[in-house]
Amino acid sequence: MIGNTAIATATEMQNNFGRYLSIVQNGKEVIVTKNGKEVGRFVPRERAVSYLTDSLTGILKGNDNIDTARDERLKEKYALTD
Protein backbone atom coordinates (compact mmCIF):
# COMPACT_ATOMS: atom_id res chain seq x y z
CA MET A 1 0.00 0.00 0.00
CA ILE A 2 1.26 3.45 -0.94
CA GLY A 3 -0.30 6.17 1.22
CA ASN A 4 -4.07 5.88 0.79
CA THR A 5 -3.75 3.64 -2.26
CA ALA A 6 -3.39 -0.13 -2.54
CA ILE A 7 -2.28 -1.82 -5.74
CA ALA A 8 -3.52 -5.31 -6.61
CA THR A 9 -3.23 -7.52 -9.65
CA ALA A 10 -6.46 -8.77 -11.16
CA THR A 11 -5.71 -12.24 -9.77
CA GLU A 12 -5.05 -10.88 -6.25
CA MET A 13 -8.29 -8.89 -6.45
CA GLN A 14 -10.25 -11.95 -7.54
CA ASN A 15 -8.76 -14.19 -4.85
CA ASN A 16 -8.96 -11.62 -2.01
CA PHE A 17 -11.95 -9.47 -2.95
CA GLY A 18 -13.19 -9.18 0.65
CA ARG A 19 -9.85 -7.80 1.80
CA TYR A 20 -9.79 -5.15 -0.93
CA LEU A 21 -13.45 -4.29 -0.34
CA SER A 22 -12.57 -3.61 3.31
CA ILE A 23 -9.76 -1.32 2.19
CA VAL A 24 -12.21 0.69 0.08
CA GLN A 25 -14.79 0.76 2.88
CA ASN A 26 -12.09 2.30 5.09
CA GLY A 27 -11.71 5.23 2.68
CA LYS A 28 -8.74 4.07 0.65
CA GLU A 29 -8.40 3.50 -3.08
CA VAL A 30 -7.43 0.24 -4.79
CA ILE A 31 -5.75 0.26 -8.21
CA VAL A 32 -6.18 -2.97 -10.16
CA THR A 33 -3.51 -4.01 -12.66
CA LYS A 34 -3.35 -6.69 -15.31
CA ASN A 35 -0.09 -7.59 -17.03
CA GLY A 36 1.52 -4.60 -15.29
CA LYS A 37 -0.97 -2.03 -16.63
CA GLU A 38 -3.63 -0.22 -14.65
CA VAL A 39 -7.06 -1.42 -15.72
CA GLY A 40 -9.31 0.03 -13.03
CA ARG A 41 -9.73 1.69 -9.68
CA PHE A 42 -12.03 1.06 -6.77
CA VAL A 43 -12.75 4.24 -4.85
CA PRO A 44 -15.00 4.88 -1.86
CA ARG A 45 -18.48 6.00 -2.87
CA GLU A 46 -18.12 9.45 -1.30
CA ARG A 47 -14.98 10.09 -3.37
CA ALA A 48 -16.43 8.83 -6.66
CA VAL A 49 -18.22 12.09 -7.54
CA SER A 50 -15.16 14.14 -6.64
CA TYR A 51 -12.97 11.82 -8.73
CA LEU A 52 -15.22 12.21 -11.78
CA THR A 53 -15.43 15.98 -11.36
CA ASP A 54 -11.65 16.25 -11.10
CA SER A 55 -11.31 14.08 -14.21
CA LEU A 56 -13.51 16.47 -16.19
CA THR A 57 -11.59 19.60 -15.19
CA GLY A 58 -10.62 21.54 -18.27
CA ILE A 59 -13.42 20.34 -20.52
CA LEU A 60 -15.33 23.57 -19.96
CA LYS A 61 -12.31 25.64 -21.15
CA GLY A 62 -12.28 27.81 -18.05
CA ASN A 63 -16.03 28.37 -18.08
CA ASP A 64 -17.58 26.93 -14.94
CA ASN A 65 -21.16 27.54 -16.07
CA ILE A 66 -22.29 24.29 -17.67
CA ASP A 67 -25.36 25.81 -19.33
CA THR A 68 -23.28 28.49 -21.07
CA ALA A 69 -20.68 25.91 -22.10
CA ARG A 70 -23.41 23.64 -23.55
CA ASP A 71 -24.94 26.52 -25.49
CA GLU A 72 -21.52 27.46 -26.90
CA ARG A 73 -20.83 23.86 -27.99
CA LEU A 74 -24.24 23.62 -29.67
CA LYS A 75 -23.66 26.90 -31.50
CA GLU A 76 -20.27 25.64 -32.72
CA LYS A 77 -21.63 22.26 -33.73
CA TYR A 78 -24.67 23.52 -35.61
CA ALA A 79 -23.28 26.92 -36.64
CA LEU A 80 -26.10 28.68 -34.82
CA THR A 81 -26.14 32.43 -34.31
CA ASP A 82 -28.05 34.53 -31.80
Secondary structure, DSSP 8 states (H G I E B T S, - for coil): -BTTEEEEEHHHHHHTHHHHHHHHHTT-EEEEEETTEEEEEE--HHHHHHHHHHHHTTTTTT---HHHHHHHHHHHHHT---
